[in-house]
Amino acid sequence: MTIKRLVAAMLLASASNSVLAEQSFTVKDIQVEGLQRVALGAALNNLPFNIGDTVSDYALSKGVKSLYAAGHFDEISVYRDGQTVIYRVKERPTINAIEFDGNKDIKEEQLNDSLTNQKIIVGEQLDKTLIREIENGLTEFYHGVGKYNAKVDIKLTYLPRNRVNLKLEFKEGDAASVRQINIVGNELFSDKDILKNTESLVDLPWWRFMSSDRYQKETLKGDLEKIRSFYLDRGYLRFDIEANTVAVSPDKESVYVTLQVKEGEQYTITGIDFMGDLIGQDEFIKALLPLKSGQLYNGALVTYTEESIAKVLASFGYANSKVRTSTNINDDTKEVALTINVDPGKRVYVNRISVKGNAATKDEVIRREIRQMEGAWLSNDTLESSKLWVQRLPYIEKVEFETKDVPGSDDKVDVTFTIKERPSGSFNAGVSFGSYQGLAFQLGVEQQSFLGTGNSAGISFNTNKYQKSINLSYTDPYFTLDGISLGGSVFYSDFDGSKAGLEAYNQKSYGAGVSFGYPVNEYSRLNFGANVSVNDLSYIQEFDQLRHFRAMLLDPAKPDDSYEFTNYDLAISWVRSTLNRGTFPTDGLRLALSGKITTPNSDLQYFKTAFEAANYIPLSNDHSWSFLSKLELGYGNGYGSKDGYDHTLPFNDNFYAGGQNFRGFENRVIGPRAVYRFVNRIPGLPDPYTVGAVASLPTSPDFDSYSVSQRSFGGNAQAIATLELITPTPLVKEDYANSIRTSLFVDAGNVWDTEFDINRYAKLTQYQDPNYLQTGLLDYSDAGMIRVSAGVTVQWISPMGPLTFSLAKIIKKYDGDEQENFSFNIGTTF
């Protein structure tokens, strides 16, 4: 068989080495050799001629180009054997795998997305012509972030059955540092003043190791805008950056930036006019205007004005308003007249509100917190308020909302609230260790959103070495549609004070209560409660401060019996909260004032009040840095008297500090110590009942002695202040930022007894015994005995409940205070 080889005109140089006859001929057959995955029919469909057509050299060469254009072949040759046309092809290899090596600045997810956009996908055919383009694009990216020594190589490994592996090898190197930024043409401001708010930093000193002086193209672009704003905010309307150049050192490790600026002169505002529709809110909008005639032009104030007007319009449903400010500049007088153009557009209404992401919480629980109504006009203020209210729920971690236009309507939108839940139930356990208390454990269970209803089911059982308790409570925060809550509880508790680091006593108590509350406004709420409790106190160490308590309850006929008493109390509380979240807030204020008082028919008559304030101030735009200041105050006392003794606050209802509410100190260690008073006796007459024995007689009370316990029994007043710097948690991904919190803290405060009288012991001597541990006597009525501690705390809302790790150091303490350097708790202890 004689084969005439033809060279096709206009073919790619590597595509064909064929030689075709110059004359035309009629095609009787078409063959395509080398096909593996591509079907013959698909290849033939790309040819510009069919069997029976008369073709020329041009038609054959055009067929080669058509096959190339199909994107399936790397090499194509065309031959003629008589009236048969033969195309010999080499298919592009199929991508078997893609690997990355050495990439740090670019994540694999980004690389995969970029390759997918260029149709470099596992299982697809490889177009080798794109490889150089990809290498150049990635190299250009690295140059944009200052890594001028970076190299990207794509290596191909060919496999059987026309497959290929791609391996992208990265040699990123170090980023070039900004060594110098020169500003040319500035006479009014120094380089330092102009550059102080920019992010392109020059040769940082070692103590700024957290910052970066690496060059980045996008950072420099943003800095140019900041420099422009610097001048516009000071009235320099004609300011311009005429040129900026970036020079790279020969070693590609340093960058030198030069900016050529034209400062111009300051311009004064001569007048402010409005054009457009102010929706009848002319006076209100003009009252918001921070711009005044006669003042220097200020670009930041102009932008703020536009945003404020747009926000006002959005609150009335004009969500797509356009507010633009035009300037009429008089270069001769250096004056500018402003015209604010307002186009509110159409008022937008809410068609439908949907909730997604709430797997455990029912829709109605979320919806009852949403202030934006379906059918009402869209209000950004109301949407933000709705987001805030939902986010305050303790079982909600994060809330976002988005609006989408309703197809076929230009004045309706659908609103979707996307919820990220946190666990609503918790397993409550804790472990702590202190030099005095030793190892302590606690265990419990509770549910904040029972069965996803948003109702709080306080079904909790707690047990540790000093307490066993069970508490059954249920609260419906929306007993009525207008937010009136109703709840009830029953409880039983068995408490051993000696095992809790307190003076020895055992208290068994049980009771029940009912509560209801109603909202005063969006931020404030009043709550009321009534409770009854039955108590039994036994094994009490008879220390001196209990004399009034004993006198109220002691049965002279049964001096060795336990103390039994029943109390009926009424409670009221007021809470105001503007916090942005229910858990781990970063912004806002929370105030809480509460009080309870036992009724006159109770065995003990007393009252107890508490005040709490917590203020969160965000220090960064993303709220990853915040500052918390917190204050806790409390006071309680008795009212009325019995048999000449004044009622006092029962010692078992005292305030305590140490542990979770005062880190660094052992649990309940801060506060007044028990003082034991001993009567001294002298030998007297012979004992008539015992031969040879001598009876003793008590001396005058002035000759009594006393001892001071190392254990606290609390006080009737407390004041604790906390300062915390909330910081980003190292090594934690952004997805978990709302579940883990790290903070540096300082705690300071005291617990004291306003009824303590140190003068009772002024003439007495302290009992001395080397085998009896005691502390020195202090004035426990002194509110100024402030303790201070500092440290770091990490909190984590885990699937099993909140975990808290604290590492603290005592800065100031008093005799008897015991240190607890480290504590670890799961949940919240009773």
C-alpha positions in Angstrom: 0.0 0.0 0.0 1.3 3.3 -1.1 0.9 6.1 1.5 1.4 9.7 0.5 2.4 11.8 3.5 1.1 15.3 3.5 2.1 18.3 5.6 -1.1 20.1 6.6 -1.1 23.9 6.5 -1.7 25.9 9.7 -1.2 22.8 12.0 0.6 23.1 15.4 4.3 22.4 14.9 4.1 19.2 17.0 0.8 18.1 15.7 1.5 16.7 12.3 4.3 15.5 10.1 2.0 14.4 7.3 2.2 15.2 3.6 -1.0 15.5 1.6 -1.5 15.5 -2.0 -2.4 18.9 -3.4 -5.3 17.6 -5.5 -8.8 17.1 -4.2 -10.4 13.7 -3.9 -13.6 11.9 -2.8 -13.4 10.4 0.7 -14.6 6.7 0.7 -13.5 5.9 4.3 -12.4 7.7 7.5 -10.3 6.0 10.2 -9.2 7.3 13.6 -6.4 5.3 15.2 -5.2 5.4 18.8 -8.6 5.9 20.5 -8.9 4.5 24.0 -11.5 6.3 26.0 -13.0 8.6 23.3 -15.7 6.9 21.2 -15.1 6.8 17.4 -18.4 8.5 16.8 -17.5 11.4 19.1 -14.2 11.9 17.2 -15.9 11.7 13.7 -18.5 14.3 14.8 -15.6 16.8 15.2 -14.5 16.5 11.6 -15.7 19.1 9.1 -16.4 16.5 6.3 -18.0 13.0 5.9 -17.6 10.0 3.7 -18.6 10.8 0.2 -17.4 14.5 0.4 -14.8 15.9 -1.9 -12.0 17.3 0.2 -8.8 19.2 -0.2 -5.6 19.7 1.8 -7.3 22.6 3.6 -10.2 20.4 4.7 -7.8 17.8 6.1 -5.9 20.4 8.0 -9.1 21.9 9.3 -10.1 18.5 10.6 -6.9 18.4 12.6 -7.7 21.7 14.2 -11.2 20.6 15.0 -10.0 17.5 16.7 -7.6 19.6 18.8 -10.4 21.9 19.7 -12.4 19.0 21.1 -9.8 18.9 23.9 -9.3 15.1 24.0 -5.9 14.8 22.2 -2.3 15.8 22.8 -1.0 14.7 19.3 -2.8 14.3 16.0 -1.4 13.2 12.6 -3.3 12.9 9.3 -2.6 10.4 6.5 -4.1 9.5 3.1 -4.2 6.0 1.8 -5.9 6.2 -1.6 -9.3 7.6 -0.9 -9.1 6.7 2.8 -8.3 9.4 5.4 -6.5 8.2 8.5 -6.1 10.3 11.7 -3.7 9.0 14.2 -4.2 10.5 17.7 -2.7 10.3 21.1 -5.3 10.9 23.8 -4.6 13.2 26.7 -3.9 11.2 29.9 -6.5 10.9 32.6 -5.6 12.5 36.0 -5.2 9.7 38.5 -4.2 11.7 41.6 -3.2 15.2 42.6 -0.7 15.8 45.4 0.7 18.9 47.1 4.0 19.2 48.9 5.5 22.1 50.8 2.5 24.5 50.7 1.9 26.5 53.9 0.6 29.8 52.8 -2.0 28.2 50.5 -4.3 25.6 52.0 -5.0 22.4 50.1 -8.8 23.3 49.9 -7.9 26.6 48.1 -5.6 24.8 45.7 -8.2 22.1 44.9 -10.8 24.9 44.3 -8.4 26.7 42.0 -7.5 23.6 40.0 -11.2 22.6 39.7 -12.0 26.0 38.2 -9.4 25.3 35.6 -10.8 21.8 35.0 -7.8 20.0 36.6 -9.8 17.3 38.3 -9.1 13.7 39.2 -10.8 11.5 36.6 -10.7 14.1 33.9 -8.2 14.4 31.0 -5.1 16.6 31.5 -4.5 19.6 29.3 -0.8 20.0 29.6 -1.0 23.5 28.1 -2.5 24.7 31.4 0.4 23.5 33.5 2.7 26.5 32.8 -0.3 28.8 33.3 -0.9 27.2 36.7 2.7 27.5 37.8 2.8 31.1 36.8 -0.4 31.9 38.5 0.7 30.4 41.8 4.1 32.1 41.6 2.4 35.4 41.0 0.3 34.7 44.2 3.4 34.2 46.2 4.9 37.4 44.9 1.7 39.2 46.0 2.3 38.1 49.6 6.0 39.1 49.4 7.6 35.7 48.8 9.7 36.6 45.8 11.9 33.5 46.1 9.0 31.1 45.9 8.9 28.5 43.2 6.2 26.1 42.1 6.9 23.0 40.0 4.3 20.6 38.6 5.7 17.1 38.1 4.0 14.5 36.0 4.3 10.8 36.6 2.9 8.6 33.8 1.1 5.4 34.7 -0.2 2.4 32.7 -3.5 2.8 30.8 -2.7 6.4 29.9 -3.0 7.8 33.4 -0.9 10.4 35.1 -0.2 11.7 38.6 0.2 15.4 39.3 2.4 16.6 42.1 2.7 20.3 42.9 5.9 21.0 44.7 6.2 24.3 46.5 9.3 26.0 47.7 7.8 29.0 49.5 10.8 30.5 51.2 10.6 33.5 53.5 8.5 36.6 52.8 10.3 39.8 52.0 10.2 42.4 54.7 9.3 46.0 54.2 12.6 47.7 54.9 11.6 51.3 54.0 8.6 53.3 53.0 9.4 56.7 51.6 6.9 59.4 51.0 7.8 62.1 48.6 5.9 65.4 48.4 4.5 65.6 51.9 5.2 68.9 53.6 2.2 69.2 56.0 2.6 65.9 57.8 5.5 63.8 58.7 6.0 60.2 57.4 5.4 58.9 60.9 2.0 60.7 61.2 0.9 59.5 57.8 1.9 55.9 58.3 1.0 55.4 62.0 -2.4 53.6 61.1 -1.1 51.6 58.2 -0.5 47.8 58.3 2.7 47.8 56.2 5.2 47.8 59.0 8.9 48.5 58.7 11.7 46.7 60.5 9.9 45.8 63.7 11.8 45.7 67.0 12.1 42.4 68.7 9.4 43.2 71.3 6.7 43.4 68.6 7.2 39.7 67.8 3.4 39.2 67.4 3.3 41.7 64.5 4.5 41.1 61.0 6.6 43.3 58.6 6.2 41.0 55.6 5.2 42.7 52.4 1.8 42.0 50.9 0.4 43.6 47.8 -3.2 43.7 49.1 -2.1 45.2 52.4 -0.3 47.9 50.6 -3.4 48.6 48.5 -5.4 49.0 51.7 -2.7 51.3 53.2 -2.9 53.6 50.2 -6.7 54.0 50.9 -5.9 54.7 54.6 -3.4 57.4 53.6 -6.0 58.9 51.2 -8.5 58.9 54.0 -6.0 60.5 56.4 -5.9 63.6 54.2 -9.6 63.6 53.2 -10.6 63.5 56.9 -8.6 66.6 57.4 -10.1 68.6 54.5 -7.6 68.0 51.7 -10.1 67.2 49.0 -7.5 67.4 46.2 -5.1 65.0 47.8 -3.7 62.4 45.4 -1.2 59.6 45.3 0.4 60.3 42.0 2.6 57.2 41.9 3.7 54.3 44.0 6.6 52.0 43.3 7.8 48.8 44.9 11.4 47.9 44.5 12.7 44.5 45.5 16.3 43.9 46.6 18.6 41.6 44.6 18.3 38.9 47.2 14.5 39.3 47.1 14.3 39.5 50.9 13.6 43.2 51.2 11.1 45.6 49.7 11.3 49.4 49.4 8.1 51.3 48.8 8.1 54.9 47.5 4.9 57.0 47.4 4.6 60.3 45.4 1.9 62.4 47.0 0.3 65.7 46.2 -1.3 67.2 49.4 -3.2 70.2 48.0 -5.1 72.5 50.4 -7.9 72.3 52.9 -11.5 72.9 51.8 -14.3 74.2 53.9 -18.0 73.2 53.7 -20.1 76.1 52.5 -23.5 74.4 52.4 -25.4 71.1 52.7 -28.4 70.3 50.6 -30.7 67.3 50.2 -32.2 65.9 47.0 -34.6 63.0 46.8 -37.2 61.5 49.1 -36.6 61.6 52.9 -39.8 59.6 53.5 -41.2 62.3 55.7 -38.4 62.1 58.2 -36.7 65.3 57.1 -36.3 66.9 60.5 -35.1 63.6 62.2 -32.6 62.9 59.5 -31.2 66.5 59.5 -30.9 66.4 63.2 -28.6 63.4 62.9 -26.4 65.3 60.5 -22.8 65.6 62.0 -21.7 67.8 59.1 -22.1 71.6 59.5 -21.4 74.6 57.2 -18.2 76.3 58.0 -16.3 73.3 59.2 -13.5 71.6 57.3 -14.5 68.8 54.9 -14.2 65.4 56.6 -14.4 62.3 54.5 -15.1 60.0 57.4 -18.1 62.2 58.5 -19.5 62.2 55.0 -19.4 58.4 54.9 -20.9 58.2 58.4 -23.7 60.5 57.3 -24.5 58.3 54.3 -24.5 55.2 56.5 -26.7 56.8 59.2 -29.3 58.0 56.7 -29.4 54.6 55.1 -29.8 53.0 58.5 -32.7 55.3 59.3 -34.4 54.4 56.0 -33.8 50.7 56.6 -35.5 50.9 59.9 -38.7 52.0 58.0 -38.5 49.2 55.6 -36.4 50.9 52.8 -33.7 48.2 52.8 -32.4 49.0 49.3 -31.9 52.7 49.6 -29.1 54.6 48.0 -27.4 57.5 49.6 -24.7 59.4 47.8 -22.9 62.6 48.4 -21.9 64.8 45.5 -19.4 67.7 45.8 -19.4 71.0 44.1 -15.8 72.2 44.5 -14.6 75.8 44.2 -10.9 75.7 43.8 -10.6 79.4 43.9 -12.1 79.9 47.3 -11.2 76.4 48.6 -14.8 75.7 49.4 -17.1 72.7 48.7 -20.8 72.5 48.7 -22.3 69.1 49.5 -25.5 67.6 48.0 -26.8 64.5 49.7 -28.9 62.5 47.2 -31.4 60.1 48.8 -33.2 57.4 46.9 -35.1 55.2 49.3 -36.3 52.9 46.7 -39.3 50.7 47.3 -40.4 49.8 50.8 -39.6 46.1 51.3 -41.9 43.7 53.2 -41.1 40.3 54.7 -42.8 37.5 52.9 -41.6 34.5 55.0 -39.3 33.8 57.9 -37.6 30.4 58.1 -35.3 28.9 60.7 -32.7 26.3 59.9 -29.8 24.6 61.7 -31.9 23.9 64.9 -31.7 20.1 65.2 -32.6 19.9 68.9 -34.5 23.1 69.5 -38.1 23.4 68.2 -38.9 26.2 65.6 -41.4 27.8 67.9 -38.7 28.3 70.6 -36.6 30.3 68.1 -39.5 32.1 66.5 -40.9 33.5 69.8 -37.6 35.4 70.3 -37.8 36.9 66.7 -39.1 40.5 66.7 -39.4 40.8 63.0 -42.9 39.8 61.8 -43.9 38.2 58.6 -46.0 40.7 56.5 -44.4 43.7 58.2 -41.9 45.9 56.5 -38.3 44.8 56.7 -36.3 46.5 59.4 -32.6 45.9 59.9 -32.9 47.2 63.5 -35.6 44.6 64.2 -33.6 41.9 62.5 -30.5 42.7 64.6 -32.6 42.8 67.7 -34.1 39.4 66.8 -30.6 38.0 66.3 -29.6 39.3 69.7 -32.6 37.8 71.5 -32.1 34.4 69.9 -28.4 34.5 70.6 -29.1 35.2 74.3 -30.6 31.7 74.7 -28.0 29.7 76.7 -28.3 26.7 74.3 -27.7 28.8 71.2 -24.0 29.4 70.2 -24.4 31.5 67.1 -27.1 33.1 65.0 -26.9 34.6 61.5 -29.6 35.9 59.2 -29.9 36.5 55.5 -32.5 38.0 53.2 -33.3 36.9 49.7 -35.5 38.5 47.1 -38.8 36.7 46.4 -38.8 35.7 42.7 -41.2 37.9 40.6 -41.5 40.6 43.3 -39.3 43.6 43.8 -40.7 44.6 47.2 -40.7 41.3 49.1 -37.9 39.3 50.7 -37.6 36.0 52.6 -35.6 36.0 55.8 -33.7 32.9 57.0 -32.2 32.6 60.4 -29.4 30.1 60.6 -28.8 28.6 64.1 -25.8 26.9 65.6 -26.8 25.1 68.7 -24.7 24.2 71.7 -25.5 21.3 74.0 -28.6 22.2 76.2 -28.0 19.5 78.7 -24.9 19.0 80.8 -23.2 16.4 82.9 -22.1 18.3 85.9 -18.9 17.1 87.6 -15.9 18.6 89.1 -12.4 17.9 90.4 -10.4 20.3 92.5 -7.3 20.1 94.7 -6.3 22.4 97.6 -3.7 22.3 100.3 -6.3 22.1 103.0 -9.4 20.7 101.4 -7.5 18.0 99.4 -9.2 16.3 96.5 -12.8 17.1 96.0 -15.4 15.7 93.6 -18.9 16.6 92.5 -21.4 15.1 90.1 -24.7 16.2 88.7 -27.0 16.4 85.7 -29.3 19.2 84.3 -31.2 20.2 81.1 -31.6 23.8 79.9 -33.9 23.1 77.0 -36.0 20.1 77.9 -36.9 18.1 74.8 -36.1 21.1 72.7 -39.0 23.1 74.1 -36.9 25.9 75.5 -38.3 25.2 79.0 -35.7 24.7 81.7 -36.0 21.3 83.5 -33.7 21.5 86.5 -33.7 17.8 87.0 -30.4 17.6 88.8 -28.8 15.2 91.2 -25.6 16.3 92.9 -23.3 14.3 95.0 -19.8 15.0 96.4 -18.0 14.4 99.5 -19.8 17.0 101.5 -23.3 17.2 99.9 -26.0 15.0 98.5 -28.9 16.8 96.9 -31.7 16.4 94.4 -33.5 19.3 92.8 -36.5 19.0 90.6 -37.5 22.2 88.9 -39.4 23.3 85.8 -39.7 26.7 84.3 -41.7 27.7 81.2 -40.3 31.1 80.1 -43.3 31.7 77.8 -46.2 30.5 80.0 -48.2 33.2 78.2 -47.5 34.6 74.8 -46.4 38.0 76.2 -43.5 36.4 78.0 -44.8 35.8 81.5 -42.9 32.8 83.0 -44.0 30.3 85.5 -42.0 27.7 87.4 -41.8 25.5 90.4 -39.3 23.4 92.3 -38.9 20.8 95.0 -35.6 19.9 96.7 -33.9 17.8 99.2 -30.3 18.3 100.6 -28.0 16.7 103.1 -25.0 18.8 103.7 -21.9 18.1 105.9 -20.1 21.3 106.6 -17.0 19.7 108.1 -16.3 18.0 104.7 -16.8 21.2 102.8 -14.0 23.0 104.7 -16.4 24.7 107.1 -17.1 24.4 110.7 -18.7 21.1 111.5 -22.5 20.8 111.2 -25.0 18.7 109.4 -28.0 20.1 107.7 -30.9 18.2 106.2 -33.5 20.3 104.4 -36.3 19.9 102.0 -38.8 22.3 100.5 -40.7 23.6 97.5 -41.3 26.9 95.8 -43.1 28.6 93.0 -42.0 31.5 90.8 -43.3 33.7 88.0 -41.9 36.7 86.1 -42.8 39.2 83.5 -40.8 41.4 81.1 -40.8 45.1 82.0 -39.3 46.0 78.5 -37.0 44.5 76.0 -34.1 44.4 78.4 -35.5 44.2 81.9 -37.5 41.6 83.8 -39.1 41.2 87.2 -39.3 37.8 88.9 -41.3 36.9 92.1 -41.1 33.7 94.2 -42.5 32.1 97.3 -40.7 29.2 99.0 -41.0 27.0 102.1 -38.2 25.0 103.6 -37.9 22.6 106.5 -34.5 22.3 108.1 -32.8 20.1 110.6 -29.4 21.1 112.0 -27.3 18.7 114.0 -23.7 18.0 115.2 -23.1 21.7 115.4 -19.8 23.0 116.8 -21.0 25.4 119.4 -18.7 28.4 118.5 -19.3 31.8 120.1 -20.9 33.5 117.1 -23.9 31.1 117.3 -25.1 32.4 120.6 -28.0 34.4 119.1 -28.9 31.5 116.7 -29.0 29.0 119.6 -31.1 31.3 121.7 -33.7 31.5 119.0 -34.0 27.7 118.5 -32.8 25.9 121.6 -35.3 24.0 123.6 -34.1 24.3 127.2 -35.7 21.0 128.1 -33.8 19.2 125.3 -30.4 20.9 125.1 -28.8 18.0 123.2 -31.4 17.9 120.4 -30.9 19.1 116.9 -32.2 22.5 115.8 -35.4 22.2 113.8 -37.0 25.2 112.0 -39.3 26.0 109.2 -39.0 29.2 107.1 -41.4 30.8 104.6 -39.7 33.3 102.3 -40.8 35.7 99.6 -38.3 36.6 96.8 -38.1 39.3 94.2 -35.5 40.0 91.6 -34.9 42.5 88.8 -32.6 41.7 85.9 -31.6 44.0 83.0 -29.4 42.6 80.3 -28.1 44.0 77.0 -25.6 41.2 76.5 -25.0 40.0 73.0 -25.1 36.3 74.0 -26.5 34.1 76.7 -23.2 32.2 77.0 -19.8 33.7 76.5 -20.9 37.2 75.9 -18.4 39.8 74.5 -20.5 43.0 74.6 -23.2 44.5 76.8 -24.2 45.0 80.4 -26.0 42.8 82.8 -27.4 44.1 86.1 -29.2 41.9 88.7 -30.7 42.9 92.0 -32.4 40.3 94.2 -33.8 39.9 97.6 -35.6 37.6 99.9 -37.2 37.9 103.3 -38.8 35.3 105.6 -42.3 36.0 106.8 -43.0 36.9 110.4 -44.5 33.5 111.0 -41.2 31.8 110.2 -39.0 30.3 112.9 -36.2 32.6 111.8 -36.8 36.2 110.7 -34.2 37.5 108.3 -33.6 39.1 104.9 -30.9 38.7 102.3 -30.0 40.9 99.3 -27.6 40.6 96.4 -26.5 42.8 93.5 -24.5 41.7 90.5 -23.1 43.8 87.6 -21.1 42.5 84.6 -19.9 44.8 81.8 -18.3 43.5 78.7 -16.4 45.9 76.4 -15.2 44.6 73.1 -11.6 45.7 72.3 -11.5 44.4 68.7 -13.9 44.5 65.8 -14.4 40.8 65.8 -14.8 40.7 69.6 -12.0 38.2 70.0 -10.6 40.6 72.6 -12.9 41.9 75.3 -12.7 43.4 78.7 -14.9 42.3 81.5 -15.5 44.1 84.8 -17.7 42.4 87.3 -19.0 43.3 90.8 -20.9 41.1 93.3 -22.3 42.6 96.5 -24.4 40.9 99.2 -25.8 41.7 102.6 -28.2 39.9 105.0 -29.4 40.2 108.5 -32.2 39.5 110.9 -35.1 41.7 111.8 -37.0 41.6 115.1 -36.1 39.8 118.3 -37.1 37.0 120.6 -36.5 36.7 124.3 -34.2 39.6 124.2 -32.0 38.3 121.4 -32.0 39.9 118.0 -32.6 37.7 115.0 -29.6 37.4 112.7 -28.8 35.8 109.3 -28.6 32.1 109.9 -25.0 30.9 109.5 -26.1 28.2 107.1 -27.3 31.0 104.7 -24.1 33.0 104.9 -22.1 34.3 101.9 -19.0 32.4 101.0 -16.0 33.1 98.8 -13.2 31.0 97.5 -13.1 28.4 94.7 -15.2 29.3 91.6 -16.3 32.7 92.8 -12.8 33.7 94.0 -10.1 31.8 92.1 -6.8 30.9 93.8 -8.4 30.4 97.2 -9.8 27.2 98.4 -13.5 26.7 98.3 -15.4 28.8 101.0 -12.1 29.6 102.8 -12.5 33.4 102.7 -14.4 35.0 105.6 -14.9 35.0 109.3 -13.5 32.1 111.4 -15.3 30.4 114.2 -14.2 31.6 117.6 -14.5 29.1 120.5 -14.8 30.5 124.0 -13.6 28.4 127.0 -14.5 29.0 130.6 -11.5 28.8 133.0 -12.1 27.0 136.3 -10.2 27.0 139.6 -10.1 24.2 142.2 -12.7 24.7 145.0 -14.2 22.6 147.8 -13.8 18.9 148.0 -16.1 17.0 145.7 -18.8 15.5 147.9 -19.5 12.7 145.4 -16.0 11.4 144.8 -13.6 10.6 147.7 -10.3 12.5 147.4 -11.5 14.6 144.4 -11.7 18.4 144.3 -14.5 20.2 142.5 -13.7 23.2 140.3 -15.5 26.5 140.1 -15.9 28.8 137.0 -14.0 32.0 137.1 -15.1 35.4 136.0 -15.8 35.7 132.3 -12.9 38.1 132.1 -10.6 35.2 132.6 -12.0 33.1 129.8 -9.8 32.0 126.9 -10.6 31.5 123.3 -9.3 29.7 120.2 -9.8 30.5 116.5 -10.6 27.8 114.0 -8.9 27.4 110.7 -12.3 26.9 109.1 -14.6 29.6 107.9 -18.4 29.7 108.4 -19.1 32.6 106.0 -20.4 36.1 106.7 -23.5 38.2 106.3 -21.8 40.6 103.8 -19.6 40.2 100.8 -18.0 42.3 98.0 -16.1 40.7 95.1 -14.8 42.5 92.1 -13.3 40.9 89.0 -11.4 42.2 86.0 -10.8 39.9 83.1 -9.1 40.3 79.7 -10.7 37.9 77.3 -8.3 36.8 74.7 -8.3 34.5 71.6 -7.6 31.0 72.6 -4.3 29.7 71.1 -4.4 26.8 68.6 -8.2 26.8 68.4 -9.9 27.0 65.0 -12.4 29.8 64.4 -15.3 27.4 64.3 -14.8 26.8 68.0 -14.2 30.4 69.1 -17.7 30.7 70.6 -17.2 27.5 72.6 -13.8 28.0 74.2 -12.8 31.1 76.1 -9.5 32.1 77.6 -9.1 35.0 80.0 -6.6 36.6 82.3 -8.2 37.7 85.5 -7.7 39.5 88.8 -10.2 38.8 91.6 -10.4 41.0 94.7 -12.8 41.2 97.6 -13.8 40.0 101.0 -16.6 38.3 103.1 -17.2 39.8 106.5 -19.6 39.7 109.5 -21.1 43.1 110.4 -22.3 41.7 113.8 -18.9 40.5 114.9 -17.5 42.4 117.9 -13.8 41.9 118.4 -14.0 43.8 121.7 -15.6 40.7 123.3 -12.2 39.0 123.2 -10.0 42.0 124.0 -9.3 41.0 127.6 -9.2 37.3 126.9 -6.1 35.2 126.2 -5.8 32.9 123.2 -5.7 29.2 124.0 -2.3 27.8 123.3 -1.7 24.2 122.5 1.0 23.0 120.0 -1.2 20.1 119.0 -4.2 22.3 118.2 -4.1 24.2 114.9 -5.6 27.7 114.9 -5.2 31.1 113.4 -4.8 34.5 114.9 -7.9 36.5 115.8 -8.8 39.1 113.2 -11.5 41.7 113.1 -14.0 39.8 111.0 -16.3 42.9 110.9 -13.6 44.8 108.9 -14.7 45.1 105.3 -11.3 46.3 104.3 -9.6 43.0 104.7 -9.3 42.6 100.9 -7.9 39.5 99.3 -6.5 39.5 95.8 -5.6 36.8 93.3 -4.7 36.6 89.6 -4.3 34.0 87.0 -5.7 32.5 83.8 -8.9 30.6 83.1 -9.9 28.5 80.2 -13.6 27.6 79.7 -15.0 25.1 77.2 -18.7 24.4 76.5 -18.1 20.7 75.7 -20.8 18.1 74.7 -20.8 16.9 78.3 -21.2 20.4 79.8 -19.1 23.4 80.6 -15.5 22.7 81.6 -13.4 25.2 83.5 -9.6 25.2 84.1 -8.1 27.8 86.4 -4.5 28.5 87.3 -4.2 31.2 89.9 -1.8 32.8 92.3 -2.7 34.6 95.5 -1.4 38.2 95.7 -2.8 39.2 99.1 -4.2 37.0 101.8 -4.7 36.8 105.6 -3.9 34.3 108.3 -5.8 31.1 107.7 -6.4 31.6 104.0 -5.5 28.5 102.0 -4.3 28.5 98.4 -5.7 26.5 95.5 -3.4 27.0 92.6 -5.2 24.8 90.1 -8.8 23.8 89.8 -10.7 21.8 87.1 -14.5 21.7 87.0 -16.9 20.1 84.6 -20.2 22.0 84.9 -21.2 24.4 87.6 -20.9 23.3 91.2 -23.6 23.8 93.8 
